[in-house]
């Protein structure tokens, strides 16, 4: 899984998939398993873990030994070890974490794609890389779906509606402004509206 999605050029991550701490926390509620998986697959830099740790320490009003180790780490390897030390392999590779990253990448394809066809190209690539999950099959061009407009614009609109509903579920009970829950408001704040007819 995820062998080629990050490697358009050998060893290089396309800018589409690199997420900052601010971007990631606007898309999905953060957790240590989510960050460890993202780090393993090159979707985030180690500084995302440090920023999350700082926010958690600030929110809790206290720190533990793991927090201190992470915040005092001086090199990439020790930061990675500290983040991985917080979760088991089973936690970081759980179905729930993979599903969250699937949706985060779909979200990014919508946010950063230039048009419906480019977005759907990325959807197909993500679909293949995540071993063809049924939940996104309706948004893949070559998978005929009853009752859905199978035009690029129709599929993209349906995908965005799906992602809006997913985010609402993810942030239910979380401290988040209502405008942040809706993708169009988030995209506009980030300078990229996705108005596809």
Helices and strands as residue ranges (DSSP letters): H 21-27, H 32-40, H 46-60, H 65-72, H 76-84, H 89-92, H 95-112, H 116-129, H 134-137, H 152-170, H 178-181, H 183-189
